[in-house]
Amino acid sequence: MNLFLTVLVAFGMIAALVGSIFPVFPGVGLAWLVALAFGFLAGWSALTVGFMVAITLVTATAFGLGIVVPKRATEAAGASRRATWAGLVGAIVGFFAIPVVGFVIGGAVGVYLAEFEISKNHAVAWVSTKGTLKGFGIAALIQVGAVLAIGVLWLVWAFVEFTM
């Protein structure tokens, strides 16, 4: 394995971590792509496929939790089903409308507007919105943890590649 390419992949993993902390780009997805590139560069064997499968499982879990955790937090805060769906739609629209933070802003605005429309009460709408924001915060921490886990898996994989 070429040291220069391994260092390049390490920088990709660092960029993925930065992307998960500061949502400039999807850090977990970037970490997965960087690991996949490493697999092609290092060559595939049963062991390297095993590392890639583990990294793929971490990635899929992080993506799933990134959707489920905010939804559950919104529901736990007492939001109606309509507000939860409005939050999902708002998050999708926000993702495309506002770079970097649009997913969170769109989701929170969607929940607030739908809940306010239903209850006509700012306090009720705000409680649901705070729950949504809490869920997004927890999901962001999960994303950071997932990128760190992918990074550790990749480090072990790279170590194995260099010692074989």
Summary of the structure (lengths in Angstrom):
residues: 164
radius of gyration: 19.1
end to end distance: 9.7
largest distance: 65.9
contacts: 571
relative contact order: 0.17
helix: 87%
strand: 0%
